[in-house]
Amino acid sequence: MRFAMQKKDFAMGGESSSWHFGRMDWGIGKNRSPAFSLTELLVVMAILGLLAGLAIPAVKRGLDAGKTAKCANNLKQMGIGFQRFAAENDGKLPMAWFNDGYPGWPGWDVLILDYLEVGTRGSSGNRVYSENTPTPLLCPADTCKTNIFYTGPYGNFRYSYRLNISSQDMPGNIPLRIVQLPSPSRQILVCDGEFKYYHHVSQNAALGGGIDKNNSNNVATTRHSGAANYLFVDGHVEKLKWAETWNQTVPGVDPNWGLWRQR
Protein backbone atom coordinates (compact mmCIF):
# COMPACT_ATOMS: atom_id res chain seq x y z
CA MET A 1 0.00 0.00 0.00
CA ARG A 2 1.29 3.39 -0.88
CA PHE A 3 0.01 6.31 1.24
CA ALA A 4 0.84 9.72 -0.25
CA MET A 5 0.80 13.12 1.31
CA GLN A 6 1.24 16.19 -0.83
CA LYS A 7 2.30 19.56 0.43
CA LYS A 8 0.09 22.64 0.04
CA ASP A 9 0.46 26.14 1.34
CA PHE A 10 -1.08 27.24 4.62
CA ALA A 11 -0.37 30.24 6.76
CA MET A 12 1.32 29.64 10.10
CA GLY A 13 3.92 31.77 11.79
CA GLY A 14 4.86 33.61 8.66
CA GLU A 15 5.10 30.49 6.61
CA SER A 16 2.56 29.37 4.15
CA SER A 17 2.22 25.62 4.04
CA SER A 18 -0.50 23.02 3.62
CA TRP A 19 -0.85 19.17 3.44
CA HIS A 20 -3.53 16.93 2.03
CA PHE A 21 -3.91 13.15 1.95
CA GLY A 22 -3.66 11.43 -1.39
CA ARG A 23 -5.45 8.23 -2.43
CA MET A 24 -4.36 4.81 -1.21
CA ASP A 25 -3.06 2.48 -3.92
CA TRP A 26 -4.12 -1.14 -3.12
CA GLY A 27 -2.50 -2.66 -6.18
CA ILE A 28 -5.79 -2.99 -8.00
CA GLY A 29 -6.15 -2.70 -11.71
CA LYS A 30 -3.03 -2.35 -13.78
CA ASN A 31 -0.76 -3.43 -10.89
CA ARG A 32 -2.49 -6.87 -10.43
CA SER A 33 -0.41 -10.04 -11.30
CA PRO A 34 -1.67 -11.83 -14.43
CA ALA A 35 -3.24 -15.37 -14.19
CA PHE A 36 -1.44 -18.57 -15.33
CA SER A 37 -1.21 -18.98 -19.04
CA LEU A 38 -2.32 -22.18 -20.76
CA THR A 39 1.32 -23.09 -21.40
CA GLU A 40 2.19 -22.76 -17.72
CA LEU A 41 -0.75 -24.93 -16.71
CA LEU A 42 0.30 -27.62 -19.18
CA VAL A 43 3.86 -27.55 -17.83
CA VAL A 44 2.60 -27.94 -14.24
CA MET A 45 0.33 -30.83 -15.25
CA ALA A 46 3.20 -32.54 -17.05
CA ILE A 47 5.43 -32.25 -13.98
CA LEU A 48 2.70 -33.64 -11.72
CA GLY A 49 2.15 -36.53 -14.10
CA LEU A 50 5.87 -37.29 -14.12
CA LEU A 51 6.02 -37.26 -10.32
CA ALA A 52 2.99 -39.56 -10.10
CA GLY A 53 4.59 -41.94 -12.60
CA LEU A 54 7.67 -42.13 -10.39
CA ALA A 55 5.78 -42.41 -7.10
CA ILE A 56 3.20 -45.09 -7.95
CA PRO A 57 5.74 -47.87 -8.77
CA ALA A 58 7.68 -46.98 -5.62
CA VAL A 59 4.52 -47.25 -3.51
CA LYS A 60 3.68 -50.60 -5.11
CA ARG A 61 7.17 -51.91 -4.41
CA GLY A 62 6.77 -50.83 -0.81
CA LEU A 63 3.43 -52.62 -0.50
CA ASP A 64 4.84 -55.77 -2.12
CA ALA A 65 7.82 -55.72 0.23
CA GLY A 66 5.44 -55.47 3.18
CA LYS A 67 3.48 -58.50 1.99
CA THR A 68 6.69 -60.47 1.47
CA ALA A 69 7.81 -59.64 5.01
CA LYS A 70 4.42 -60.64 6.45
CA CYS A 71 4.58 -63.92 4.54
CA ALA A 72 8.07 -64.61 5.90
CA ASN A 73 6.79 -63.94 9.41
CA ASN A 74 3.93 -66.41 8.81
CA LEU A 75 6.44 -69.07 7.84
CA LYS A 76 8.62 -68.36 10.88
CA GLN A 77 5.57 -68.82 13.10
CA MET A 78 4.91 -72.14 11.40
CA GLY A 79 8.53 -73.08 12.00
CA ILE A 80 7.91 -72.63 15.73
CA GLY A 81 4.86 -74.89 15.43
CA PHE A 82 6.90 -77.59 13.70
CA GLN A 83 9.60 -77.42 16.37
CA ARG A 84 7.01 -77.72 19.14
CA PHE A 85 5.42 -80.70 17.37
CA ALA A 86 8.81 -82.40 16.90
CA ALA A 87 9.73 -81.81 20.55
CA GLU A 88 6.63 -83.74 21.66
CA ASN A 89 6.87 -86.47 19.01
CA ASP A 90 10.36 -87.92 19.25
CA GLY A 91 11.85 -85.42 16.81
CA LYS A 92 9.39 -86.30 14.05
CA LEU A 93 7.78 -83.91 11.59
CA PRO A 94 4.07 -84.19 10.78
CA MET A 95 3.03 -86.02 7.64
CA ALA A 96 0.98 -84.35 4.93
CA TRP A 97 -2.09 -86.47 5.76
CA PHE A 98 -3.34 -89.07 8.23
CA ASN A 99 -1.48 -88.06 11.36
CA ASP A 100 -2.69 -90.59 13.90
CA GLY A 101 -3.39 -89.79 17.52
CA TYR A 102 -5.70 -86.91 16.53
CA PRO A 103 -9.45 -87.03 15.80
CA GLY A 104 -10.09 -87.38 12.08
CA TRP A 105 -6.41 -88.02 11.30
CA PRO A 106 -5.79 -84.42 10.27
CA GLY A 107 -3.24 -82.99 7.87
CA TRP A 108 -0.10 -81.06 8.73
CA ASP A 109 -1.75 -77.64 8.60
CA VAL A 110 -4.36 -78.45 11.24
CA LEU A 111 -1.67 -79.82 13.56
CA ILE A 112 0.54 -76.74 13.18
CA LEU A 113 -2.36 -74.39 13.89
CA ASP A 114 -3.12 -76.39 17.02
CA TYR A 115 0.48 -76.13 18.21
CA LEU A 116 0.35 -72.38 17.54
CA GLU A 117 -2.93 -72.26 19.53
CA VAL A 118 -4.82 -70.68 16.63
CA GLY A 119 -8.56 -71.22 16.33
CA THR A 120 -11.50 -71.60 18.69
CA ARG A 121 -12.16 -74.68 20.77
CA GLY A 122 -15.30 -76.47 19.64
CA SER A 123 -17.70 -78.54 21.75
CA SER A 124 -15.58 -81.64 21.14
CA GLY A 125 -12.47 -79.92 22.42
CA ASN A 126 -10.88 -79.66 18.97
CA ARG A 127 -9.97 -76.32 17.47
CA VAL A 128 -12.35 -75.31 14.69
CA TYR A 129 -11.90 -72.82 11.88
CA SER A 130 -13.77 -70.90 9.22
CA GLU A 131 -12.70 -69.28 5.97
CA ASN A 132 -12.47 -65.96 7.85
CA THR A 133 -10.32 -67.23 10.70
CA PRO A 134 -7.08 -65.21 10.75
CA THR A 135 -4.24 -67.72 10.62
CA PRO A 136 -0.55 -67.65 9.65
CA LEU A 137 -1.47 -70.08 6.86
CA LEU A 138 -2.75 -67.21 4.70
CA CYS A 139 -0.19 -65.20 2.75
CA PRO A 140 -1.22 -61.54 2.22
CA ALA A 141 -0.03 -61.75 -1.38
CA ASP A 142 -2.28 -64.75 -2.14
CA THR A 143 -5.30 -63.42 -4.03
CA CYS A 144 -6.84 -66.82 -4.82
CA LYS A 145 -10.24 -66.89 -3.09
CA THR A 146 -10.68 -70.63 -3.69
CA ASN A 147 -7.47 -71.62 -1.93
CA ILE A 148 -9.50 -73.32 0.79
CA PHE A 149 -8.67 -76.42 2.79
CA TYR A 150 -11.56 -78.61 3.89
CA THR A 151 -10.66 -80.22 7.19
CA GLY A 152 -13.79 -82.18 8.05
CA PRO A 153 -14.45 -81.95 11.79
CA TYR A 154 -12.10 -78.96 12.08
CA GLY A 155 -13.97 -76.73 9.65
CA ASN A 156 -12.52 -74.93 6.66
CA PHE A 157 -9.87 -72.26 6.28
CA ARG A 158 -7.97 -70.51 3.55
CA TYR A 159 -4.34 -71.47 3.21
CA SER A 160 -1.44 -70.41 1.01
CA TYR A 161 1.38 -72.83 1.75
CA ARG A 162 2.46 -76.38 0.90
CA LEU A 163 4.43 -78.90 2.95
CA ASN A 164 7.44 -80.49 1.26
CA ILE A 165 7.49 -84.23 1.96
CA SER A 166 10.21 -85.18 -0.55
CA SER A 167 12.41 -86.77 2.15
CA GLN A 168 9.57 -88.72 3.75
CA ASP A 169 9.81 -92.51 3.60
CA MET A 170 7.77 -94.51 1.16
CA PRO A 171 4.93 -95.30 0.95
CA GLY A 172 4.45 -91.91 2.58
CA ASN A 173 2.86 -92.90 5.88
CA ILE A 174 6.07 -93.00 7.92
CA PRO A 175 6.94 -89.71 9.65
CA LEU A 176 10.34 -88.14 8.95
CA ARG A 177 12.65 -87.49 11.90
CA ILE A 178 14.77 -84.35 11.72
CA VAL A 179 17.94 -86.25 12.67
CA GLN A 180 17.57 -88.28 9.47
CA LEU A 181 18.46 -85.21 7.43
CA PRO A 182 22.16 -84.54 6.72
CA SER A 183 21.55 -80.78 6.68
CA PRO A 184 18.22 -79.51 8.13
CA SER A 185 19.21 -75.91 7.33
CA ARG A 186 19.26 -76.76 3.60
CA GLN A 187 16.02 -78.75 3.41
CA ILE A 188 12.87 -76.88 2.34
CA LEU A 189 9.98 -77.66 4.67
CA VAL A 190 7.15 -75.32 3.59
CA CYS A 191 6.76 -73.13 0.51
CA ASP A 192 4.35 -70.62 -1.03
CA GLY A 193 1.66 -72.69 -2.74
CA GLU A 194 -0.97 -72.39 -5.45
CA PHE A 195 -4.48 -73.83 -5.42
CA LYS A 196 -4.39 -77.43 -6.61
CA TYR A 197 -5.58 -80.74 -5.22
CA TYR A 198 -2.55 -81.48 -3.03
CA HIS A 199 -1.70 -79.41 0.02
CA HIS A 200 1.86 -80.70 -0.16
CA VAL A 201 4.65 -81.06 -2.74
CA SER A 202 7.22 -83.76 -3.31
CA GLN A 203 10.28 -84.25 -5.46
CA ASN A 204 9.20 -87.88 -5.34
CA ALA A 205 6.15 -87.96 -7.63
CA ALA A 206 4.98 -91.21 -6.04
CA LEU A 207 4.04 -89.23 -2.92
CA GLY A 208 1.78 -86.86 -4.88
CA GLY A 209 2.25 -83.21 -5.71
CA GLY A 210 5.23 -84.11 -7.88
CA ILE A 211 7.71 -81.37 -8.76
CA ASP A 212 10.96 -81.21 -10.72
CA LYS A 213 13.17 -78.56 -12.30
CA ASN A 214 10.72 -78.09 -15.17
CA ASN A 215 7.48 -78.56 -13.25
CA SER A 216 6.68 -76.38 -10.23
CA ASN A 217 3.21 -77.97 -9.92
CA ASN A 218 1.50 -76.21 -6.98
CA VAL A 219 4.45 -74.11 -5.82
CA ALA A 220 3.68 -70.38 -6.17
CA THR A 221 7.09 -69.63 -7.67
CA THR A 222 6.49 -65.94 -8.52
CA ARG A 223 4.17 -64.76 -5.75
CA HIS A 224 6.70 -62.29 -4.37
CA SER A 225 8.17 -60.22 -7.21
CA GLY A 226 9.26 -63.20 -9.29
CA ALA A 227 10.23 -65.38 -6.33
CA ALA A 228 8.70 -67.30 -3.42
CA ASN A 229 9.30 -67.65 0.31
CA TYR A 230 10.59 -70.94 1.70
CA LEU A 231 10.71 -72.19 5.29
CA PHE A 232 13.59 -74.58 6.03
CA VAL A 233 13.58 -77.37 8.60
CA ASP A 234 15.82 -75.42 11.00
CA GLY A 235 13.25 -72.59 11.10
CA HIS A 236 14.84 -69.91 8.92
CA VAL A 237 13.13 -68.41 5.85
CA GLU A 238 14.58 -67.48 2.46
CA LYS A 239 13.14 -65.75 -0.60
CA LEU A 240 14.31 -67.68 -3.66
CA LYS A 241 13.63 -67.97 -7.35
CA TRP A 242 12.55 -71.37 -8.62
CA ALA A 243 15.89 -72.11 -10.31
CA GLU A 244 17.75 -71.28 -7.09
CA THR A 245 15.96 -74.08 -5.23
CA TRP A 246 17.51 -76.55 -7.67
CA ASN A 247 20.90 -74.97 -8.37
CA GLN A 248 22.01 -75.15 -4.74
CA THR A 249 23.25 -78.52 -3.55
CA VAL A 250 23.89 -80.24 -0.22
CA PRO A 251 27.17 -82.14 0.35
CA GLY A 252 26.67 -85.88 0.17
CA VAL A 253 23.20 -85.54 -1.38
CA ASP A 254 22.16 -86.22 -4.96
CA PRO A 255 22.73 -82.86 -6.75
CA ASN A 256 19.56 -83.41 -8.79
CA TRP A 257 17.50 -83.03 -5.64
CA GLY A 258 18.50 -79.42 -4.97
CA LEU A 259 17.05 -78.08 -1.71
CA TRP A 260 13.98 -80.29 -1.88
CA ARG A 261 15.20 -83.73 -0.90
CA GLN A 262 18.06 -85.25 1.13
CA ARG A 263 17.26 -88.93 1.34
C-alpha positions as a LaTeX table, in Angstrom:
\begin{tabular}{lrrr}
\hline
Residue & $x$ (\AA) & $y$ (\AA) & $z$ (\AA) \\
\hline
Met1 & 0.00 & 0.00 & 0.00 \\
Arg2 & 1.29 & 3.39 & $-0.88$ \\
Phe3 & 0.01 & 6.31 & 1.24 \\
Ala4 & 0.84 & 9.72 & $-0.25$ \\
Met5 & 0.80 & 13.12 & 1.31 \\
Gln6 & 1.24 & 16.19 & $-0.83$ \\
Lys7 & 2.30 & 19.56 & 0.43 \\
Lys8 & 0.09 & 22.64 & 0.04 \\
Asp9 & 0.46 & 26.14 & 1.34 \\
Phe10 & $-1.08$ & 27.24 & 4.62 \\
Ala11 & $-0.37$ & 30.24 & 6.76 \\
Met12 & 1.32 & 29.64 & 10.10 \\
Gly13 & 3.92 & 31.77 & 11.79 \\
Gly14 & 4.86 & 33.61 & 8.66 \\
Glu15 & 5.10 & 30.49 & 6.61 \\
Ser16 & 2.56 & 29.37 & 4.15 \\
Ser17 & 2.22 & 25.62 & 4.04 \\
Ser18 & $-0.50$ & 23.02 & 3.62 \\
Trp19 & $-0.85$ & 19.17 & 3.44 \\
His20 & $-3.53$ & 16.93 & 2.03 \\
Phe21 & $-3.91$ & 13.15 & 1.95 \\
Gly22 & $-3.66$ & 11.43 & $-1.39$ \\
Arg23 & $-5.45$ & 8.23 & $-2.43$ \\
Met24 & $-4.36$ & 4.81 & $-1.21$ \\
Asp25 & $-3.06$ & 2.48 & $-3.92$ \\
Trp26 & $-4.12$ & $-1.14$ & $-3.12$ \\
Gly27 & $-2.50$ & $-2.66$ & $-6.18$ \\
Ile28 & $-5.79$ & $-2.99$ & $-8.00$ \\
Gly29 & $-6.15$ & $-2.70$ & $-11.71$ \\
Lys30 & $-3.03$ & $-2.35$ & $-13.78$ \\
Asn31 & $-0.76$ & $-3.43$ & $-10.89$ \\
Arg32 & $-2.49$ & $-6.87$ & $-10.43$ \\
Ser33 & $-0.41$ & $-10.04$ & $-11.30$ \\
Pro34 & $-1.67$ & $-11.83$ & $-14.43$ \\
Ala35 & $-3.24$ & $-15.37$ & $-14.19$ \\
Phe36 & $-1.44$ & $-18.57$ & $-15.33$ \\
Ser37 & $-1.21$ & $-18.98$ & $-19.04$ \\
Leu38 & $-2.32$ & $-22.18$ & $-20.76$ \\
Thr39 & 1.32 & $-23.09$ & $-21.40$ \\
Glu40 & 2.19 & $-22.76$ & $-17.72$ \\
Leu41 & $-0.75$ & $-24.93$ & $-16.71$ \\
Leu42 & 0.30 & $-27.62$ & $-19.18$ \\
Val43 & 3.86 & $-27.55$ & $-17.83$ \\
Val44 & 2.60 & $-27.94$ & $-14.24$ \\
Met45 & 0.33 & $-30.83$ & $-15.25$ \\
Ala46 & 3.20 & $-32.54$ & $-17.05$ \\
Ile47 & 5.43 & $-32.25$ & $-13.98$ \\
Leu48 & 2.70 & $-33.64$ & $-11.72$ \\
Gly49 & 2.15 & $-36.53$ & $-14.10$ \\
Leu50 & 5.87 & $-37.29$ & $-14.12$ \\
Leu51 & 6.02 & $-37.26$ & $-10.32$ \\
Ala52 & 2.99 & $-39.56$ & $-10.10$ \\
Gly53 & 4.59 & $-41.94$ & $-12.60$ \\
Leu54 & 7.67 & $-42.13$ & $-10.39$ \\
Ala55 & 5.78 & $-42.41$ & $-7.10$ \\
Ile56 & 3.20 & $-45.09$ & $-7.95$ \\
Pro57 & 5.74 & $-47.87$ & $-8.77$ \\
Ala58 & 7.68 & $-46.98$ & $-5.62$ \\
Val59 & 4.52 & $-47.25$ & $-3.51$ \\
Lys60 & 3.68 & $-50.60$ & $-5.11$ \\
Arg61 & 7.17 & $-51.91$ & $-4.41$ \\
Gly62 & 6.77 & $-50.83$ & $-0.81$ \\
Leu63 & 3.43 & $-52.62$ & $-0.50$ \\
Asp64 & 4.84 & $-55.77$ & $-2.12$ \\
Ala65 & 7.82 & $-55.72$ & 0.23 \\
Gly66 & 5.44 & $-55.47$ & 3.18 \\
Lys67 & 3.48 & $-58.50$ & 1.99 \\
Thr68 & 6.69 & $-60.47$ & 1.47 \\
Ala69 & 7.81 & $-59.64$ & 5.01 \\
Lys70 & 4.42 & $-60.64$ & 6.45 \\
Cys71 & 4.58 & $-63.92$ & 4.54 \\
Ala72 & 8.07 & $-64.61$ & 5.90 \\
Asn73 & 6.79 & $-63.94$ & 9.41 \\
Asn74 & 3.93 & $-66.41$ & 8.81 \\
Leu75 & 6.44 & $-69.07$ & 7.84 \\
Lys76 & 8.62 & $-68.36$ & 10.88 \\
Gln77 & 5.57 & $-68.82$ & 13.10 \\
Met78 & 4.91 & $-72.14$ & 11.40 \\
Gly79 & 8.53 & $-73.08$ & 12.00 \\
Ile80 & 7.91 & $-72.63$ & 15.73 \\
Gly81 & 4.86 & $-74.89$ & 15.43 \\
Phe82 & 6.90 & $-77.59$ & 13.70 \\
Gln83 & 9.60 & $-77.42$ & 16.37 \\
Arg84 & 7.01 & $-77.72$ & 19.14 \\
Phe85 & 5.42 & $-80.70$ & 17.37 \\
Ala86 & 8.81 & $-82.40$ & 16.90 \\
Ala87 & 9.73 & $-81.81$ & 20.55 \\
Glu88 & 6.63 & $-83.74$ & 21.66 \\
Asn89 & 6.87 & $-86.47$ & 19.01 \\
Asp90 & 10.36 & $-87.92$ & 19.25 \\
Gly91 & 11.85 & $-85.42$ & 16.81 \\
Lys92 & 9.39 & $-86.30$ & 14.05 \\
Leu93 & 7.78 & $-83.91$ & 11.59 \\
Pro94 & 4.07 & $-84.19$ & 10.78 \\
Met95 & 3.03 & $-86.02$ & 7.64 \\
Ala96 & 0.98 & $-84.35$ & 4.93 \\
Trp97 & $-2.09$ & $-86.47$ & 5.76 \\
Phe98 & $-3.34$ & $-89.07$ & 8.23 \\
Asn99 & $-1.48$ & $-88.06$ & 11.36 \\
Asp100 & $-2.69$ & $-90.59$ & 13.90 \\
Gly101 & $-3.39$ & $-89.79$ & 17.52 \\
Tyr102 & $-5.70$ & $-86.91$ & 16.53 \\
Pro103 & $-9.45$ & $-87.03$ & 15.80 \\
Gly104 & $-10.09$ & $-87.38$ & 12.08 \\
Trp105 & $-6.41$ & $-88.02$ & 11.30 \\
Pro106 & $-5.79$ & $-84.42$ & 10.27 \\
Gly107 & $-3.24$ & $-82.99$ & 7.87 \\
Trp108 & $-0.10$ & $-81.06$ & 8.73 \\
Asp109 & $-1.75$ & $-77.64$ & 8.60 \\
Val110 & $-4.36$ & $-78.45$ & 11.24 \\
Leu111 & $-1.67$ & $-79.82$ & 13.56 \\
Ile112 & 0.54 & $-76.74$ & 13.18 \\
Leu113 & $-2.36$ & $-74.39$ & 13.89 \\
Asp114 & $-3.12$ & $-76.39$ & 17.02 \\
Tyr115 & 0.48 & $-76.13$ & 18.21 \\
Leu116 & 0.35 & $-72.38$ & 17.54 \\
Glu117 & $-2.93$ & $-72.26$ & 19.53 \\
Val118 & $-4.82$ & $-70.68$ & 16.63 \\
Gly119 & $-8.56$ & $-71.22$ & 16.33 \\
Thr120 & $-11.50$ & $-71.60$ & 18.69 \\
Arg121 & $-12.16$ & $-74.68$ & 20.77 \\
Gly122 & $-15.30$ & $-76.47$ & 19.64 \\
Ser123 & $-17.70$ & $-78.54$ & 21.75 \\
Ser124 & $-15.58$ & $-81.64$ & 21.14 \\
Gly125 & $-12.47$ & $-79.92$ & 22.42 \\
Asn126 & $-10.88$ & $-79.66$ & 18.97 \\
Arg127 & $-9.97$ & $-76.32$ & 17.47 \\
Val128 & $-12.35$ & $-75.31$ & 14.69 \\
Tyr129 & $-11.90$ & $-72.82$ & 11.88 \\
Ser130 & $-13.77$ & $-70.90$ & 9.22 \\
Glu131 & $-12.70$ & $-69.28$ & 5.97 \\
Asn132 & $-12.47$ & $-65.96$ & 7.85 \\
Thr133 & $-10.32$ & $-67.23$ & 10.70 \\
Pro134 & $-7.08$ & $-65.21$ & 10.75 \\
Thr135 & $-4.24$ & $-67.72$ & 10.62 \\
Pro136 & $-0.55$ & $-67.65$ & 9.65 \\
Leu137 & $-1.47$ & $-70.08$ & 6.86 \\
Leu138 & $-2.75$ & $-67.21$ & 4.70 \\
Cys139 & $-0.19$ & $-65.20$ & 2.75 \\
Pro140 & $-1.22$ & $-61.54$ & 2.22 \\
Ala141 & $-0.03$ & $-61.75$ & $-1.38$ \\
Asp142 & $-2.28$ & $-64.75$ & $-2.14$ \\
Thr143 & $-5.30$ & $-63.42$ & $-4.03$ \\
Cys144 & $-6.84$ & $-66.82$ & $-4.82$ \\
Lys145 & $-10.24$ & $-66.89$ & $-3.09$ \\
Thr146 & $-10.68$ & $-70.63$ & $-3.69$ \\
Asn147 & $-7.47$ & $-71.62$ & $-1.93$ \\
Ile148 & $-9.50$ & $-73.32$ & 0.79 \\
Phe149 & $-8.67$ & $-76.42$ & 2.79 \\
Tyr150 & $-11.56$ & $-78.61$ & 3.89 \\
Thr151 & $-10.66$ & $-80.22$ & 7.19 \\
Gly152 & $-13.79$ & $-82.18$ & 8.05 \\
Pro153 & $-14.45$ & $-81.95$ & 11.79 \\
Tyr154 & $-12.10$ & $-78.96$ & 12.08 \\
Gly155 & $-13.97$ & $-76.73$ & 9.65 \\
Asn156 & $-12.52$ & $-74.93$ & 6.66 \\
Phe157 & $-9.87$ & $-72.26$ & 6.28 \\
Arg158 & $-7.97$ & $-70.51$ & 3.55 \\
Tyr159 & $-4.34$ & $-71.47$ & 3.21 \\
Ser160 & $-1.44$ & $-70.41$ & 1.01 \\
Tyr161 & 1.38 & $-72.83$ & 1.75 \\
Arg162 & 2.46 & $-76.38$ & 0.90 \\
Leu163 & 4.43 & $-78.90$ & 2.95 \\
Asn164 & 7.44 & $-80.49$ & 1.26 \\
Ile165 & 7.49 & $-84.23$ & 1.96 \\
Ser166 & 10.21 & $-85.18$ & $-0.55$ \\
Ser167 & 12.41 & $-86.77$ & 2.15 \\
Gln168 & 9.57 & $-88.72$ & 3.75 \\
Asp169 & 9.81 & $-92.51$ & 3.60 \\
Met170 & 7.77 & $-94.51$ & 1.16 \\
Pro171 & 4.93 & $-95.30$ & 0.95 \\
Gly172 & 4.45 & $-91.91$ & 2.58 \\
Asn173 & 2.86 & $-92.90$ & 5.88 \\
Ile174 & 6.07 & $-93.00$ & 7.92 \\
Pro175 & 6.94 & $-89.71$ & 9.65 \\
Leu176 & 10.34 & $-88.14$ & 8.95 \\
Arg177 & 12.65 & $-87.49$ & 11.90 \\
Ile178 & 14.77 & $-84.35$ & 11.72 \\
Val179 & 17.94 & $-86.25$ & 12.67 \\
Gln180 & 17.57 & $-88.28$ & 9.47 \\
Leu181 & 18.46 & $-85.21$ & 7.43 \\
Pro182 & 22.16 & $-84.54$ & 6.72 \\
Ser183 & 21.55 & $-80.78$ & 6.68 \\
Pro184 & 18.22 & $-79.51$ & 8.13 \\
Ser185 & 19.21 & $-75.91$ & 7.33 \\
Arg186 & 19.26 & $-76.76$ & 3.60 \\
Gln187 & 16.02 & $-78.75$ & 3.41 \\
Ile188 & 12.87 & $-76.88$ & 2.34 \\
Leu189 & 9.98 & $-77.66$ & 4.67 \\
Val190 & 7.15 & $-75.32$ & 3.59 \\
Cys191 & 6.76 & $-73.13$ & 0.51 \\
Asp192 & 4.35 & $-70.62$ & $-1.03$ \\
Gly193 & 1.66 & $-72.69$ & $-2.74$ \\
Glu194 & $-0.97$ & $-72.39$ & $-5.45$ \\
Phe195 & $-4.48$ & $-73.83$ & $-5.42$ \\
Lys196 & $-4.39$ & $-77.43$ & $-6.61$ \\
Tyr197 & $-5.58$ & $-80.74$ & $-5.22$ \\
Tyr198 & $-2.55$ & $-81.48$ & $-3.03$ \\
His199 & $-1.70$ & $-79.41$ & 0.02 \\
His200 & 1.86 & $-80.70$ & $-0.16$ \\
Val201 & 4.65 & $-81.06$ & $-2.74$ \\
Ser202 & 7.22 & $-83.76$ & $-3.31$ \\
Gln203 & 10.28 & $-84.25$ & $-5.46$ \\
Asn204 & 9.20 & $-87.88$ & $-5.34$ \\
Ala205 & 6.15 & $-87.96$ & $-7.63$ \\
Ala206 & 4.98 & $-91.21$ & $-6.04$ \\
Leu207 & 4.04 & $-89.23$ & $-2.92$ \\
Gly208 & 1.78 & $-86.86$ & $-4.88$ \\
Gly209 & 2.25 & $-83.21$ & $-5.71$ \\
Gly210 & 5.23 & $-84.11$ & $-7.88$ \\
Ile211 & 7.71 & $-81.37$ & $-8.76$ \\
Asp212 & 10.96 & $-81.21$ & $-10.72$ \\
Lys213 & 13.17 & $-78.56$ & $-12.30$ \\
Asn214 & 10.72 & $-78.09$ & $-15.17$ \\
Asn215 & 7.48 & $-78.56$ & $-13.25$ \\
Ser216 & 6.68 & $-76.38$ & $-10.23$ \\
Asn217 & 3.21 & $-77.97$ & $-9.92$ \\
Asn218 & 1.50 & $-76.21$ & $-6.98$ \\
Val219 & 4.45 & $-74.11$ & $-5.82$ \\
Ala220 & 3.68 & $-70.38$ & $-6.17$ \\
Thr221 & 7.09 & $-69.63$ & $-7.67$ \\
Thr222 & 6.49 & $-65.94$ & $-8.52$ \\
Arg223 & 4.17 & $-64.76$ & $-5.75$ \\
His224 & 6.70 & $-62.29$ & $-4.37$ \\
Ser225 & 8.17 & $-60.22$ & $-7.21$ \\
Gly226 & 9.26 & $-63.20$ & $-9.29$ \\
Ala227 & 10.23 & $-65.38$ & $-6.33$ \\
Ala228 & 8.70 & $-67.30$ & $-3.42$ \\
Asn229 & 9.30 & $-67.65$ & 0.31 \\
Tyr230 & 10.59 & $-70.94$ & 1.70 \\
Leu231 & 10.71 & $-72.19$ & 5.29 \\
Phe232 & 13.59 & $-74.58$ & 6.03 \\
Val233 & 13.58 & $-77.37$ & 8.60 \\
Asp234 & 15.82 & $-75.42$ & 11.00 \\
Gly235 & 13.25 & $-72.59$ & 11.10 \\
His236 & 14.84 & $-69.91$ & 8.92 \\
Val237 & 13.13 & $-68.41$ & 5.85 \\
Glu238 & 14.58 & $-67.48$ & 2.46 \\
Lys239 & 13.14 & $-65.75$ & $-0.60$ \\
Leu240 & 14.31 & $-67.68$ & $-3.66$ \\
Lys241 & 13.63 & $-67.97$ & $-7.35$ \\
Trp242 & 12.55 & $-71.37$ & $-8.62$ \\
Ala243 & 15.89 & $-72.11$ & $-10.31$ \\
Glu244 & 17.75 & $-71.28$ & $-7.09$ \\
Thr245 & 15.96 & $-74.08$ & $-5.23$ \\
Trp246 & 17.51 & $-76.55$ & $-7.67$ \\
Asn247 & 20.90 & $-74.97$ & $-8.37$ \\
Gln248 & 22.01 & $-75.15$ & $-4.74$ \\
Thr249 & 23.25 & $-78.52$ & $-3.55$ \\
Val250 & 23.89 & $-80.24$ & $-0.22$ \\
Pro251 & 27.17 & $-82.14$ & 0.35 \\
Gly252 & 26.67 & $-85.88$ & 0.17 \\
Val253 & 23.20 & $-85.54$ & $-1.38$ \\
Asp254 & 22.16 & $-86.22$ & $-4.96$ \\
Pro255 & 22.73 & $-82.86$ & $-6.75$ \\
Asn256 & 19.56 & $-83.41$ & $-8.79$ \\
Trp257 & 17.50 & $-83.03$ & $-5.64$ \\
Gly258 & 18.50 & $-79.42$ & $-4.97$ \\
Leu259 & 17.05 & $-78.08$ & $-1.71$ \\
Trp260 & 13.98 & $-80.29$ & $-1.88$ \\
Arg261 & 15.20 & $-83.73$ & $-0.90$ \\
Gln262 & 18.06 & $-85.25$ & 1.13 \\
Arg263 & 17.26 & $-88.93$ & 1.34 \\
\hline
\end{tabular}
